[in-house]
Amino acid sequence: MPAPQPEITPQEALPIESIQTVSFHTLGCKLNQAETAAIAARFKERGCQVVPFRQAADLTFINTCTVTGEADAKSRQAIRQAVAASPGGRLVVAGCYAQLKPEEIAALEGVDLILGNREKYRVLELLEQLERGGGERPLVYVDGLDEVETYDESPFISSTGRTRAFLKVQDGCDFHCSFCIIPAARGRARSRSLHGCLSEARRLVDAGYRELVLTGVNIGTWREGDLVFHDLLASISETEGLRRLRISSIEPQLVTSRMLEIMAGRENICPHLHLPLQHASDRILGAMRRRYSLRDYQDTLERVITALPEAAVGADIIVGFPGETEDEFNQLAQAVSALPLTYHHIFRYSERQGTVAACLEGSVDPRERKRRSALLRAISRRKREAYALSFIGRTREVYFEGRPRNGQWEGLTDNYLRVRVASTGSGREPFQLVRLQQLQGEVLQGTAVA
């Protein structure tokens, strides 16, 4: 690993004057997207113009992911693309891959600054330090997260620059699933204060966002004193002017009856949940160190569908985990077909050095992982299509995103259906009722209801 850099002097430094254009690229989860958007907002406040990634820029900021080996490879590819697009620009690489493997990033040409997950919020300050320091590059600022127990309230707000905003309420995870490297990259579970969450929700709504998406590493573990996640959900939903509140991924065993009561009783909380399943074999779930059985998961789904009959419910699935037999895979395929899930994110198992699963015997051949993954994806496509088709002929409110493209407005329903309607060339209210008429690919076509 590169030698530690000297301690910086805390200050609120302006961006280097020569930085007029900035490009951002995010890999991985919605939490990363939230954090990148928040950092981009600060650059905009300082007068910088944000340009598309792979376009020449004075500075490129890459927020990396390390959840799989493929994510590492994509991060390295993005770094090379940034250097090729802006050979004379500065390059900052931050995030989870930077947190765990700064030495790999430092070995790549063209990187100026490497920042861990805590340090990336100090990018303006550290850019100033970069210019003052001179000497060899990259400078590396990556502190360990093992002893971090409190949530760092950043001065950034988590806007996306579009119609919805991601609101970060939590960071880190204490669950330590055997396949997951993220606790090492993000540290222990820390909850943002209720005051901080509500204050940012207020600022985002005042800035014009009408839909907020709650994000974090393990948001269901949010806690402040006697308050738990469903209390946070209820409080944020009461923000005046907030039309939609959406929950990102939440662990199935953390879905409480009170949370479902609140979701069913508040019109502005979207009937949409993402509940990671990972596998349908209890033996595999045990090896994964998941905290539920298939029966537990089924019970949670039943409670969700009872409380929210039209809800979209997604799941993460891992295929090819060490020791997965053909029978266990078939059990998984049957569960994917039978469970009342709307969509699935299918992941081929990826060995991550430093995880318990990386030491397990019974590695599944990568070609077999690919085959099994393709089979599950086909099942998932049919399930997603069937759910969308069940809404044909019905009317649903759509939140349109930005301006029309290719003669069509596009947006999402509260239950996560993507919808397009023909543009009339005039302005359109961001929220509008649409009669859903046909499915084209994965998108529903509809007609706006006057």
N, C-alpha and C positions, 0 to 999 in steps of 0.2 A: 504493500500500500504506500502511496506517496507520503512523504514526510508531512506531519501536521503543519499548518500554516500559523503564523504569528497571530496572537490575539488581536482582534480588531477593536477600534475605538468606537463605542456606541455613538451614533449621531443620526440625524435625519438629513441625509445627504440628497442633493438633487441628482437626477441622472446626468451623466456626462453630456456636456452641451452638444457634442457632435452626434449624439444619438437622436435622430429625428424620426427614423422608421424602425418599427419593432415587429417581429414575426413570432407567433406562438404555435406550438404543436404539442398536443396532449395524447398520451397513450394510456389505455386502461380504463379505469372505472369512472363513474359519475363524480366520485369524490375528487379525483384528479381534475376532472373538468371544472368543478366548482372552484378549486384552488387556482387553476390557471386563469379562469375568468376573473377571479378576484385580483390577481396580480396584474393582469392586463388592464383592469380598471385603474389601477394606480399609475401605470405608465400613461394612460390616456389623460389622467388628471394633470400630469406634468407636461402635456402638450405633444406627446409622441403620437405619430400616426401608425395604426396597426395595419400591416399588409399581410396578404395570404402567405402561408408557409410555402417554401420553395421559391419564393420571389425574393429578389435582392433586398436585403435589409441591413441597417446599421447594427442591429442586434437581433439574434434569434434565441428564444427561450424554449427549451424542450423539457416537458414534464414527463418523466419516464415511468414505466411499469415493469415489474419483475415477477408477476404472478406465475408465468410459465417461461420455459426456455425460448419459446417463440416470441414472447413479449420482450425478452432481452435482445433477441436478434432484431426485432422491429425498432427497438430503441437505438441500436447501433446503426441500423440503416438510416433512420431519421437524422442522426448526427452527420453521416456522410452526405446526405442530401442537402443539409443545411450548409455544410462547408462548400459544396459544389455551387450552390446558388449564391452564396455571399462569401467569396474567398477573402474579402477584405473586412468583413464584419466581425463583431464579437459574438461568441457562442457560449451560452450558459446552459448547462445540463443539470437538472435537478430531479427530485422525486425518489421513488422506491429503488430503482436500479442504481441510481447515484448513491443512495443510502447504503446499499449492501455491497456494491462492487465499484467503488470509485477508481480503483486501480485499473480496471478494464477500460473505463472511460478515459482515464488519463493517458492510456497508451494510444488513443486515437488522435489523428492529426486534427488540429484546428480548434480544439476545445480550450476556452479561456478560463472558465469558472465552473466548478463542480460543487453543488449545494445539496445537503441532505434535506430531509423532510421538515425539520425545524428551521433550517437556515434559509430556505428558499423565499420566505417572506421578507428577508432582509436584503433582497437582491439589489435594490437601489443603493443601499449603503455599501454593499460589498463590491458593486461595480466601481464606486468611487475609490474604494480600497485597492481594487485591481489596478486602476490607473496610477495611483500613488506608489504602489509597490514596485512596479517595473519587474525586471528579472524574468526568471523562467515561468512558463505557464504550462498547465493550468494551475490556478490556485484552488485548493480543496478545503472546503469548510463542511465537514460531516461529523457531527457529535453523536455519541451513543444515545440510545433512547431507553435503556434498561431502567434507569432511575427516574425517568420522567413520570410524574404522577398527576400533574395538573394540566388542564387544557390551556394552551397558549392562545389568548384572545388576540388575533391579528387585527391590524388596523384596516384590513381590506374587507370589502363587502363582496359576497359571492354571486355577482351577476354574471349572466351569460352573454349579454349584448343582444339577445333576441327577445322572444315574448315570455319565456319562462326563466326562472332563476333557481339555481341550486343553493340551498341554505344548509351549510355545514353545522351540525349540532353535536358531533362526537368524533373522536379519533381513537385509533388503537383497538386492540382486541386481546382478551385474556383466554380465549377458548382453545387455542393451540391445536387445531385439527392437524392430523398427522401429515397431510399433504400440503399444508399452507405455510408459505414463507412470510406472509404479510405481518404477523405479529413482530417478527424481527425487523421488518422495514418500517413499521408504524409505531411500535412500542405498545405499552400497556393501555388498556381502555381508559379514556379520559372523557368526561362529559363537559360540554360547554354550559355555562351558567344559563339559567332560565332567562335572566335579564338580558344576557348577550344575545340569546336566540330571538327573544321578542323584539329587542331593539333593532336587530338586523332585519327581521321580517318587516318591521315598520318602515325602515329605510328603503327596502326593496319595493314595497308596495307604493310608497311615496314617489319612487323613481319611475313608476309606471308598470311594474311587473304585476300581473294578475294571477299567475300560477307560480307556486313555490314547490320545489321538490326537496324533501328532507334527505340529507345524505350524511354518511359517516362510514366507518369501517364496520361497526356492529351497532347500529343505531338503537336496537331494541334494549341495549344495556344502559341507555341514558338514565341517569339518576342524579337527583339533587336533594339531599336530606331524605324526607319521606316521599318525595315526588318521584314518579317513574315515567316511562316513555309515554303511556297513554295520557298522563297529565300534561306533558309537554305538547302532545298532539292537540289536545283540547284547547290549550291556551293559545297556540299559534293560530288555530282555526278561527279564533275570535278577533283576529286582526281586521280592523275595519277596511273595507275595500278589497279584501282578498277573495277572489272568485274561486280559485282552486288550490287545494293543498294535496300533494301527492307524496306517498311514502316510497322510498327506494327499497332495496333489498333488506329484509328482516328475517332473522332466524325463526323457523316455525315454532320452536318451543317457547318463544318470547311473545307470541300472539295471544294476548289475554282476552277474556270475554269482555272486559270493560273496554278495551281498545276497539273491538268489533262493534260494541254498542255505540261508542262515540262516532265511529265511521258511518254507521247506519243512520245515526240521528243528525248528522251535520251535512247539509247539502253541498258545502264547498270542499268536503274531503272526498277525493276520488275513489271510486270502487275499483281499486287496482292494487294488487299486492304481488311482490316477488318473493317467493319462499324457497330458498335453496333446498333441494332434495338430495342431490349428489349420487345416491344409489338406492336400489330397492331391496338389496340383500342385507339382512340384519348383520350377517357376519362381516360384510364389507363395511357397513356403517360403523361397526365396532372398531374395525381396523383403521378406519378414517378418524376415529375419536369424535364422531358425531354424537350429539346428546339426545338422540331420539331413535325410536324404531320405526319401521315402515307403518305399523299400526298407529303409532303416535302421529305420524305425518298425515295419515288418512283421517284421523280424528280431527286434526287441525283444519284440514281442507273441508271437512263436513261442516264444521262450525262457521268457516268463512262463507261457504255457499249458502248456508241457512240464513246468515245475517245479511249477506250481500248477494242475492241470487244472480245478478247480471255482472258480477265482478270479473275482471280479467285477472287471472292468477298465473304467474310465470314461475319457472323453476330453473335452477342450475343443475346440470347433470355431468358427472365425470365418468368417462368410459375408459376401460383398460387399466383400472387401478391394479397394483400388484396382487397377484393371486386370483384375479377375477376369472372364473371358469366360464365355459360356454353356457352352462345351465344358469349361472348367476347373471350373465349378460341377457339371456332370454327372459329371465325374471324381470330384469330392468326394462327390457323392451315392452313386455306385457304391461308393466306399471305405467310406462310413458303413454301407452295406448289407452289404458283404462281409467287412469286418474283424471278427474275433472280439471285439468290444467289447460290453459289457453295457449301458451307458448313455452318454449324451452331454449335455454342456452346450453349447447352441447360442447363440452371440453374434452379433448383427449388428454389423458393423464400425462403430466410432465414432471419428470424427476427434478426436484429442487434440492441442491446441496444444503445441508443444515436442517432438513426436515426428517421426522421419524420415518415417513413412508419411503424415503430414498434408500433406506437400509433394509427394506422388506424383501423377502424372496418372492419368486414367482412372477418376474417381470413379463408383461404381455408384449409380444412382438409388435413393434411400431406399425407394421403393415396391417396387423390384426386390429390394432387400435383404430386405424384409419377406416377399415372396413366396418367395424362396429359403429363408429361415429357416423358414417354415411347412412347406415340403416336407421339410426335414431333420428337423424336430421330429416329423413323422408317421412317418418311417422310424425315428427313435430310439425312439418309443413302442412300435413293433412289436418292435424288438430287445429292449427292456427286458421286455416281456411274454413273449416267447419264452424268455428266460433264466429268468424266474420260473416259468413253466409247466414247465420241465425238472426242477424240484424237487418237483412234485406227487407225493404218495405216499411221499416220503422223510422222514426224521427229521433235524432239525437243532437244535442248541442255540441258544436265544434268550436275549438279555440284555434283561429287561423294564425299562422306564423308568418310575420313579415309581409312582403309584397308578393303578388302573383308571379309564378314562373311558368314559362311555356303556355301562357294563356289560362293557367289554373291556379286557384287558391288552394292551399294545403294546410291541414291542421290535424289535431287529435281530439277525439271524444274523451270524456272523463274516464271511460273504461278502456283507454289505450288502443282504440281503433284509428288507423290513419285514413283520412278522408280527403278527397279532392272534389272541388266544384269548379265549373267553368267560370272564368272571369268575364265580367261585363264591361271591364275597362274603367269602371268607376270605383270609388272607395268602398270598403266593406267594414262593417263592425267586426271587431276581433272575435266576439262571441255571437254565434248565430245558429239557429236551428236548421238542420239539414235532413232531408228525406234521403235515406240510403237506398240506392237503386241496383247497383251491380258491383261485382268484385272483379277488378282487373289486376292480375298479379297478386300482390299483397295489400293493395290499396282499394278502398271502397270509393266508388263514384257516386255522387249525389247531387241533389238540387236544393238550393237554399229555399227555405220556407219564408215567405214574406210575412 
